[in-house]
Amino acid sequence: MDFAKFAADLSGFVWGASVASIFKLQVSGWVGYFLDVPLLIVLLFGAHLFLTLRTGFIQRFLPRAIKISFSRQKEGEGDVSQFGALMTALAATIGTGNIVGVAGAVAMGGPGAVLWMWLTGVFGIATKYSEAVLAVKYRVKMPDGSMAGGPMYALERGLGVKWLGVLFAAFTCIAAFGIGNMTQANSIVELLHEHIKPESDAVLRWVAGSVMAVLTAAVVLGGVKSIAKVCGFLVPIMAVGYIIGCVLILIKNASALPGTFADIWHGAWSGQAAVGGFVGATLKQVAQAGIARGLFSNESGLGSAPIVAAAAQTRNPVRQALVSSTATFWDTVVVCAMTGLVIVSSGHWKEGLPKAALTSAAFNDLHTLGPIFLLFGMCFFVFSTILGWGYYGEKAAEYLFGTRSVKPYRILWVLAVLFGSVQPAQAVWDFADAANGLMAIPNLIALICLSGVIAAETKAHRHELTGKD
């Protein structure tokens, strides 16, 4: 294999090279709309559809999955309960993508992007389920008694391709600093800037970044049990509180909701004409904006969530996979959808506002309460995401360099929170999107090549799906 060419191709995928440009295709019409988008998006969404079919449409067992996800009982070997693993995964997943990311999708693609984001969540449930099946099946017990798993172990032990496992772990170590750290810290600073409007932007960034870094250090230095405990407390409170805020705004905007649903539906299939300060978007732009932000938000296909799923105290892979799959449902199908409805119903997307300002404007319509709910949601979402992704990154570092690398990685993680707070927003988000793509490629290889194992495990433990032992 020509590794230089392989690396160059990956960079092309990540930085937005399209199928048309890669393969020199000249396409037009409907085919062109769906081919002339970044190849990584095509691969991820295609994996969602493929795994939905391979698992027999696992989404239909969602009620069962939600029911067992609240179990805190120890049902097998592992470091944390199934509920603790789910809360840690949700903590890492529910972050700026659910608020600022949704606003960015609407700002770039119009209301129709919300439907594409929602569909990404619906089909992404199957991918999240599949990732967890492999994580539990191929997990290993470390010398200290803790469990370790994720795509790197599935690639090594399932496919027998250790170099791809090493590649995934290396990419995860890097990507964690983008999607799970610097974008989170940067987004809260941007939002604070919108509300406080300080005389010195630099002072705000350094102060806010320092506070977040200290709080992060207080938790992540305690390891996965400390992280799971804090996330188990924070996630239900932050999610319910944020949803209540969204519901109150939607009640206020009730008269605009019929038009909101119409704009979302028609915009998803026909693009969005220019209106107000919004320049308009083609169907390709609408789909790309919605799917890309949906993938960033729920992380299905990136390979991150199965790292903590492997630590769950569960009796078989399918049971934990069901629990893990609910994370995508809550993240995208519920929370992202609520944010999208709030932003579109507010009408501010027509003013051509950037994502942070658009989010603030939509929540400011509720006067005093709106900004409070937004700041409450963002602060908790950001902090919990930083905690969850800190665990993902350290487990990847542990795979590469052994347990001796964990403490240095945690220290570097805390420092990155401060670094991300003081950087320009666009640079941080560009880095995150690129790093996400690097993670996804090896993980998708594992999912597709081991899809037969996923199907076999699902069949072998079908009683978990039906609830009939």
LORO-78452 format. One record per residue (C-alpha): residue number from 0; chain; z, y, x. Coordinates in steps of 0.05 Angstrom, whole numbers, plus 5000, padded with zeros to 4 digits. Each point is the difference from the previous one (the first is absolute). Last residue first. Example, Ala and Ser with C-alpha at 12.3 -4.5 7.8 and 13.67 -1.06 7.14 Angstrom:
! LORO-78452
{site 1,A,{5143,4979,5273}}
{site 0,A,{5013,4931,4973}}
END
This chain:
! LORO-78452
{site 468,A,{5566,4704,4283}}
{site 467,A,{4965,5042,4946}}
{site 466,A,{5001,5074,5015}}
{site 465,A,{4924,5003,4993}}
{site 464,A,{4984,5031,5067}}
{site 463,A,{5056,4966,5038}}
{site 462,A,{4978,4933,4970}}
{site 461,A,{4933,5011,5033}}
{site 460,A,{5031,4985,5067}}
{site 459,A,{4947,4952,5027}}
{site 458,A,{4943,5038,4966}}
{site 457,A,{5021,5066,5030}}
{site 456,A,{5009,4967,5068}}
{site 455,A,{4930,4970,4996}}
{site 454,A,{4968,5066,4980}}
{site 453,A,{5034,5037,5057}}
{site 452,A,{4980,4945,5049}}
{site 451,A,{4928,5006,4977}}
{site 450,A,{5003,5075,5009}}
{site 449,A,{5016,4988,5073}}
{site 448,A,{4934,5026,5027}}
{site 447,A,{4999,5058,4951}}
{site 446,A,{5072,5022,5008}}
{site 445,A,{5002,4991,5076}}
{site 444,A,{4936,5039,5011}}
{site 443,A,{5026,5054,4953}}
{site 442,A,{5062,5006,5043}}
{site 441,A,{4959,5007,5064}}
{site 440,A,{4959,5058,4970}}
{site 439,A,{5056,5035,4962}}
{site 438,A,{5043,5022,5058}}
{site 437,A,{4945,5040,5034}}
{site 436,A,{4982,5032,4934}}
{site 435,A,{5070,5025,4990}}
{site 434,A,{4998,5033,5070}}
{site 433,A,{4940,5042,4980}}
{site 432,A,{5030,5023,4935}}
{site 431,A,{5066,5018,5034}}
{site 430,A,{4967,5039,5057}}
{site 429,A,{4960,5041,4951}}
{site 428,A,{5063,5014,4960}}
{site 427,A,{5037,5026,5061}}
{site 426,A,{4943,5044,5023}}
{site 425,A,{4992,5029,4931}}
{site 424,A,{5074,5019,4994}}
{site 423,A,{5006,5039,5065}}
{site 422,A,{5059,4972,5041}}
{site 421,A,{5073,5023,4998}}
{site 420,A,{5027,4948,4952}}
{site 419,A,{4962,4943,5033}}
{site 418,A,{5037,5011,5066}}
{site 417,A,{5068,5000,4966}}
{site 416,A,{4987,4934,4965}}
{site 415,A,{4969,4974,5064}}
{site 414,A,{5066,5008,5036}}
{site 413,A,{5034,4952,4952}}
{site 412,A,{4946,4948,5010}}
{site 411,A,{5004,5005,5075}}
{site 410,A,{5074,4983,4995}}
{site 409,A,{4985,4941,4955}}
{site 408,A,{4946,4976,5047}}
{site 407,A,{5048,5003,5059}}
{site 406,A,{5050,4957,4960}}
{site 405,A,{4949,4948,4978}}
{site 404,A,{4964,4988,5067}}
{site 403,A,{5051,4952,5028}}
{site 402,A,{4989,4954,4940}}
{site 401,A,{4933,4977,5027}}
{site 400,A,{4940,5039,5025}}
{site 399,A,{4943,4988,4952}}
{site 398,A,{5034,4967,4941}}
{site 397,A,{5060,5047,5008}}
{site 396,A,{4954,5060,4998}}
{site 395,A,{4971,4976,4935}}
{site 394,A,{5070,4989,4973}}
{site 393,A,{5018,5071,5023}}
{site 392,A,{4941,5031,4964}}
{site 391,A,{5014,4966,4933}}
{site 390,A,{5074,5018,5003}}
{site 389,A,{4985,5074,5013}}
{site 388,A,{4950,4996,4943}}
{site 387,A,{5056,4987,4951}}
{site 386,A,{5045,5056,5026}}
{site 385,A,{4945,5053,5003}}
{site 384,A,{4979,4981,4930}}
{site 383,A,{5071,5009,4975}}
{site 382,A,{5005,5070,5030}}
{site 381,A,{4933,5023,4973}}
{site 380,A,{5011,4974,4929}}
{site 379,A,{5070,5029,4997}}
{site 378,A,{4980,5069,5023}}
{site 377,A,{4935,4999,4960}}
{site 376,A,{5033,4979,4935}}
{site 375,A,{5057,5050,5003}}
{site 374,A,{4952,5055,5021}}
{site 373,A,{4954,4984,4941}}
{site 372,A,{5057,4991,4950}}
{site 371,A,{5030,5067,5022}}
{site 370,A,{4933,5035,4998}}
{site 369,A,{4990,4977,4928}}
{site 368,A,{5070,5016,4975}}
{site 367,A,{4997,5076,5012}}
{site 366,A,{4932,5013,4968}}
{site 365,A,{4968,4937,4971}}
{site 364,A,{4933,5030,5019}}
{site 363,A,{5025,5000,5072}}
{site 362,A,{4985,4926,5003}}
{site 361,A,{4924,5009,4995}}
{site 360,A,{5001,5061,5047}}
{site 359,A,{5040,4963,5053}}
{site 358,A,{4953,4940,5000}}
{site 357,A,{4939,5045,5005}}
{site 356,A,{5031,5040,5058}}
{site 355,A,{5012,4935,5039}}
{site 354,A,{4930,4973,4984}}
{site 353,A,{4958,5063,5013}}
{site 352,A,{4984,5044,4939}}
{site 351,A,{4930,5004,4972}}
{site 350,A,{5022,5034,4935}}
{site 349,A,{4974,4944,4955}}
{site 348,A,{5055,4953,5026}}
{site 347,A,{5049,5047,4967}}
{site 346,A,{4984,4972,4931}}
{site 345,A,{5072,4975,4991}}
{site 344,A,{4975,4937,4964}}
{site 343,A,{4964,4978,5064}}
{site 342,A,{5061,5007,5044}}
{site 341,A,{5050,4969,4952}}
{site 340,A,{4953,4942,4983}}
{site 339,A,{4988,4986,5073}}
{site 338,A,{5074,5000,5016}}
{site 337,A,{5014,4950,4944}}
{site 336,A,{4942,4956,5023}}
{site 335,A,{5027,5001,5072}}
{site 334,A,{5069,4978,4975}}
{site 333,A,{4978,4945,4952}}
{site 332,A,{4938,4962,5020}}
{site 331,A,{5005,5024,5071}}
{site 330,A,{5071,4989,5026}}
{site 329,A,{5032,4959,4945}}
{site 328,A,{4942,4951,4995}}
{site 327,A,{4989,4997,5075}}
{site 326,A,{5073,4983,5011}}
{site 325,A,{4997,4947,4945}}
{site 324,A,{4959,4956,5047}}
{site 323,A,{5059,4990,5046}}
{site 322,A,{5041,4965,4946}}
{site 321,A,{4942,4953,4984}}
{site 320,A,{4991,4987,5074}}
{site 319,A,{5074,4983,5007}}
{site 318,A,{4993,4945,4948}}
{site 317,A,{4934,4976,5028}}
{site 316,A,{5025,4991,5072}}
{site 315,A,{5058,4954,4983}}
{site 314,A,{5076,5000,4994}}
{site 313,A,{5011,5073,5016}}
{site 312,A,{5048,5040,5042}}
{site 311,A,{4952,5055,5020}}
{site 310,A,{4984,5016,5073}}
{site 309,A,{4927,4980,4993}}
{site 308,A,{4992,5050,4944}}
{site 307,A,{5018,5054,5052}}
{site 306,A,{4938,4987,5041}}
{site 305,A,{4960,4985,4937}}
{site 304,A,{5003,5075,4982}}
{site 303,A,{4959,5024,5060}}
{site 302,A,{4937,4958,4998}}
{site 301,A,{4952,5057,4984}}
{site 300,A,{4969,4963,4941}}
{site 299,A,{5044,5030,4947}}
{site 298,A,{5028,5064,5030}}
{site 297,A,{5020,5028,4931}}
{site 296,A,{4990,5074,5017}}
{site 295,A,{4947,4999,5054}}
{site 294,A,{4959,4950,4959}}
{site 293,A,{5005,5045,4939}}
{site 292,A,{4982,5061,5042}}
{site 291,A,{4936,4965,5024}}
{site 290,A,{4983,4972,4932}}
{site 289,A,{5007,5066,4963}}
{site 288,A,{4964,5043,5052}}
{site 287,A,{4944,4950,5011}}
{site 286,A,{4988,4990,4925}}
{site 285,A,{4997,5075,4986}}
{site 284,A,{4958,5015,5062}}
{site 283,A,{4949,4947,4982}}
{site 282,A,{4997,5023,4928}}
{site 281,A,{4984,5070,5025}}
{site 280,A,{5052,5055,5002}}
{site 279,A,{5006,5071,4975}}
{site 278,A,{5017,5065,5035}}
{site 277,A,{5068,5009,4967}}
{site 276,A,{5019,5074,4997}}
{site 275,A,{4983,5004,4926}}
{site 274,A,{4955,4942,4981}}
{site 273,A,{4948,4963,5040}}
{site 272,A,{4977,4936,4967}}
{site 271,A,{5040,4936,5012}}
{site 270,A,{4972,4932,5014}}
{site 269,A,{4968,4955,4948}}
{site 268,A,{5042,4937,4997}}
{site 267,A,{5069,5022,5021}}
{site 266,A,{4991,5071,4973}}
{site 265,A,{4988,4973,4930}}
{site 264,A,{5064,4960,4999}}
{site 263,A,{5045,5051,5035}}
{site 262,A,{4972,5059,4960}}
{site 261,A,{5010,4962,4935}}
{site 260,A,{5071,4981,5017}}
{site 259,A,{5016,5073,5017}}
{site 258,A,{4966,5026,4936}}
{site 257,A,{5045,4956,4958}}
{site 256,A,{5060,5021,5044}}
{site 255,A,{4992,5075,4993}}
{site 254,A,{5043,5007,4938}}
{site 253,A,{5055,4959,5032}}
{site 252,A,{5007,5046,5061}}
{site 251,A,{5074,5013,4988}}
{site 250,A,{5010,4926,4986}}
{site 249,A,{4960,4984,5063}}
{site 248,A,{5047,5045,5040}}
{site 247,A,{5061,4964,4973}}
{site 246,A,{4968,4932,5014}}
{site 245,A,{4985,5020,5072}}
{site 244,A,{5072,5021,5012}}
{site 243,A,{5026,4935,4970}}
{site 242,A,{4952,4962,5046}}
{site 241,A,{5029,5036,5061}}
{site 240,A,{5072,4983,4980}}
{site 239,A,{4983,4927,4986}}
{site 238,A,{4964,4992,5066}}
{site 237,A,{5053,5036,5042}}
{site 236,A,{5059,4964,4969}}
{site 235,A,{4968,4931,5003}}
{site 234,A,{4978,5011,5073}}
{site 233,A,{5063,5030,5029}}
{site 232,A,{5053,4946,4991}}
{site 231,A,{4958,4939,5019}}
{site 230,A,{4969,5044,5055}}
{site 229,A,{5068,5012,5031}}
{site 228,A,{5018,4927,5000}}
{site 227,A,{4931,4977,5023}}
{site 226,A,{5002,5049,5059}}
{site 225,A,{5069,4978,5021}}
{site 224,A,{4981,4927,4995}}
{site 223,A,{4935,5013,5037}}
{site 222,A,{5030,5034,5062}}
{site 221,A,{5060,5046,5009}}
{site 220,A,{4962,5049,5045}}
{site 219,A,{4955,5013,4940}}
{site 218,A,{5055,5032,4958}}
{site 217,A,{5035,5056,5038}}
{site 216,A,{4937,5012,5041}}
{site 215,A,{4961,5018,4938}}
{site 214,A,{5053,5050,4978}}
{site 213,A,{4997,5033,5069}}
{site 212,A,{4924,5003,5001}}
{site 211,A,{4997,5029,4930}}
{site 210,A,{5047,5056,5018}}
{site 209,A,{4962,5015,5065}}
{site 208,A,{4933,5002,4963}}
{site 207,A,{5026,5048,4948}}
{site 206,A,{5028,5047,5054}}
{site 205,A,{4939,4995,5045}}
{site 204,A,{4950,5010,4944}}
{site 203,A,{5038,5057,4967}}
{site 202,A,{5007,5036,5067}}
{site 201,A,{4925,4994,5014}}
{site 200,A,{4981,5027,4931}}
{site 199,A,{5039,5064,5013}}
{site 198,A,{5008,5048,4943}}
{site 197,A,{5011,4943,4952}}
{site 196,A,{4960,4987,4937}}
{site 195,A,{5055,4957,4968}}
{site 194,A,{4959,4963,4949}}
{site 193,A,{4933,4990,5034}}
{site 192,A,{5033,4993,5069}}
{site 191,A,{5046,4946,4973}}
{site 190,A,{4938,4963,4976}}
{site 189,A,{4967,5004,5069}}
{site 188,A,{5065,4977,5033}}
{site 187,A,{5004,4941,4952}}
{site 186,A,{4929,4981,5015}}
{site 185,A,{5009,5003,5076}}
{site 184,A,{5059,4951,4999}}
{site 183,A,{4961,4950,4959}}
{site 182,A,{4935,5008,5038}}
{site 181,A,{5039,4991,5065}}
{site 180,A,{5037,4937,4982}}
{site 179,A,{4973,4944,4958}}
{site 178,A,{4926,5015,4996}}
{site 177,A,{4993,5027,5070}}
{site 176,A,{5056,4972,5045}}
{site 175,A,{4993,4933,4966}}
{site 174,A,{4926,4999,5019}}
{site 173,A,{5016,4993,5074}}
{site 172,A,{5048,4942,4998}}
{site 171,A,{4957,4970,4945}}
{site 170,A,{4938,5003,5044}}
{site 169,A,{5036,4963,5055}}
{site 168,A,{5025,4948,4951}}
{site 167,A,{4930,4990,4971}}
{site 166,A,{4969,4993,5069}}
{site 165,A,{5053,4950,5022}}
{site 164,A,{4986,4959,4937}}
{site 163,A,{4926,5004,5015}}
{site 162,A,{5013,4974,5070}}
{site 161,A,{5041,4943,4970}}
{site 160,A,{4942,4968,4963}}
{site 159,A,{5028,4934,4976}}
{site 158,A,{4981,5015,4929}}
{site 157,A,{5066,4985,4967}}
{site 156,A,{5049,5005,5059}}
{site 155,A,{4970,5059,5037}}
{site 154,A,{4965,5038,4944}}
{site 153,A,{5056,4985,4951}}
{site 152,A,{5051,5021,5053}}
{site 151,A,{4966,5067,5012}}
{site 150,A,{4989,5009,4925}}
{site 149,A,{5074,5001,4986}}
{site 148,A,{5062,4961,5021}}
{site 147,A,{5067,5003,5033}}
{site 146,A,{5066,4971,4976}}
{site 145,A,{5067,5013,5033}}
{site 144,A,{5041,4945,5034}}
{site 143,A,{5009,5035,5067}}
{site 142,A,{4949,4954,5033}}
{site 141,A,{4948,5020,4947}}
{site 140,A,{4983,4957,4940}}
{site 139,A,{4926,4998,4984}}
{site 138,A,{4957,5022,4941}}
{site 137,A,{4935,4964,4985}}
{site 136,A,{5011,4983,4926}}
{site 135,A,{5040,5063,4986}}
{site 134,A,{4948,5048,5027}}
{site 133,A,{4941,4961,4973}}
{site 132,A,{5026,5003,4928}}
{site 131,A,{5020,5073,5010}}
{site 130,A,{4929,5021,5019}}
{site 129,A,{4972,4964,4940}}
{site 128,A,{5046,5036,4951}}
{site 127,A,{4983,5068,5029}}
{site 126,A,{4926,4982,4995}}
{site 125,A,{5007,4978,4927}}
{site 124,A,{5037,5064,4982}}
{site 123,A,{4945,5041,5032}}
{site 122,A,{4956,4987,4939}}
{site 121,A,{5044,5042,4955}}
{site 120,A,{5017,5050,5054}}
{site 119,A,{4928,5014,5019}}
{site 118,A,{4985,5007,4926}}
{site 117,A,{5052,5056,4996}}
{site 116,A,{4970,5037,5059}}
{site 115,A,{4931,4994,4969}}
{site 114,A,{5029,5028,4935}}
{site 113,A,{5034,5058,5036}}
{site 112,A,{4936,5017,5038}}
{site 111,A,{4968,5018,4934}}
{site 110,A,{5042,5063,4996}}
{site 109,A,{4964,5034,5058}}
{site 108,A,{4976,4969,5065}}
{site 107,A,{5028,5043,5056}}
{site 106,A,{5056,5037,4966}}
{site 105,A,{5015,4939,4956}}
{site 104,A,{5006,4955,5061}}
{site 103,A,{5041,5051,5037}}
{site 102,A,{5048,5007,4941}}
{site 101,A,{5008,4925,5000}}
{site 100,A,{5016,5000,5074}}
{site 99,A,{5050,5057,4992}}
{site 98,A,{5040,4961,4948}}
{site 97,A,{4993,4925,5005}}
{site 96,A,{4970,5003,5069}}
{site 95,A,{5061,5039,5023}}
{site 94,A,{5043,4939,4993}}
{site 93,A,{5009,4937,4958}}
{site 92,A,{4976,4945,5047}}
{site 91,A,{5054,4998,5053}}
{site 90,A,{5056,5005,4949}}
{site 89,A,{4963,4951,4956}}
{site 88,A,{4999,4950,5057}}
{site 87,A,{5074,5011,5014}}
{site 86,A,{5015,4994,4926}}
{site 85,A,{4960,4935,4996}}
{site 84,A,{5036,4970,5060}}
{site 83,A,{5067,5019,4971}}
{site 82,A,{4982,4970,4933}}
{site 81,A,{4978,4935,5034}}
{site 80,A,{5067,5001,5036}}
{site 79,A,{5004,5016,5074}}
{site 78,A,{4999,4961,5066}}
{site 77,A,{4968,4935,4980}}
{site 76,A,{5011,4927,4984}}
{site 75,A,{5000,4981,4927}}
{site 74,A,{5018,5023,4930}}
{site 73,A,{5052,5053,5015}}
{site 72,A,{5011,5036,4934}}
{site 71,A,{4981,5073,4990}}
{site 70,A,{4949,4986,4945}}
{site 69,A,{4966,5062,4974}}
{site 68,A,{4931,4977,5021}}
{site 67,A,{5006,4939,4954}}
{site 66,A,{4984,5039,4937}}
{site 65,A,{4946,5044,5031}}
{site 64,A,{4963,4938,5025}}
{site 63,A,{5003,4967,4932}}
{site 62,A,{4971,5063,4967}}
{site 61,A,{4946,5003,5055}}
{site 60,A,{4975,4929,4987}}
{site 59,A,{4933,5025,4975}}
{site 58,A,{4989,5037,5066}}
{site 57,A,{4990,4932,5035}}
{site 56,A,{4928,5001,4977}}
{site 55,A,{4986,4928,5019}}
{site 54,A,{5023,5010,5072}}
{site 53,A,{4930,4997,5029}}
{site 52,A,{4972,5046,4946}}
{site 51,A,{5051,5056,5014}}
{site 50,A,{4992,4984,5073}}
{site 49,A,{4926,5017,4998}}
{site 48,A,{5010,5064,4960}}
{site 47,A,{5054,5027,5046}}
{site 46,A,{4961,4978,5061}}
{site 45,A,{4940,5041,4975}}
{site 44,A,{5046,5060,4993}}
{site 43,A,{5021,4992,5072}}
{site 42,A,{4931,4986,5028}}
{site 41,A,{4965,5056,4962}}
{site 40,A,{5054,5049,5021}}
{site 39,A,{4992,4979,5072}}
{site 38,A,{4926,5010,4996}}
{site 37,A,{5007,5074,4986}}
{site 36,A,{4956,5018,4941}}
{site 35,A,{4924,4999,4993}}
{site 34,A,{4999,4930,4969}}
{site 33,A,{5031,5017,4933}}
{site 32,A,{4961,5063,4984}}
{site 31,A,{4938,4971,5032}}
{site 30,A,{4997,4942,4953}}
{site 29,A,{5006,5047,4940}}
{site 28,A,{4941,5043,5022}}
{site 27,A,{4975,4999,5071}}
{site 26,A,{4999,4958,5063}}
{site 25,A,{4970,5005,5069}}
{site 24,A,{5035,4950,5042}}
{site 23,A,{5008,5010,5075}}
{site 22,A,{5054,4946,5004}}
{site 21,A,{5055,5045,5025}}
{site 20,A,{4974,5064,4966}}
{site 19,A,{4993,4968,4932}}
{site 18,A,{5066,4963,5005}}
{site 17,A,{5035,5065,5014}}
{site 16,A,{5037,5023,5063}}
{site 15,A,{5065,5031,4979}}
{site 14,A,{5043,5006,5062}}
{site 13,A,{5029,4932,4990}}
{site 12,A,{4936,4960,4995}}
{site 11,A,{4970,5035,5060}}
{site 10,A,{5063,4988,5040}}
{site 9,A,{4997,4927,4982}}
{site 8,A,{4928,4997,5023}}
{site 7,A,{5018,5032,5067}}
{site 6,A,{5057,4950,5010}}
{site 5,A,{4953,4942,4987}}
{site 4,A,{4947,5030,5046}}
{site 3,A,{5050,5005,5056}}
{site 2,A,{5025,4930,4984}}
{site 1,A,{4931,4968,5009}}
{site 0,A,{5016,4930,4976}}
END
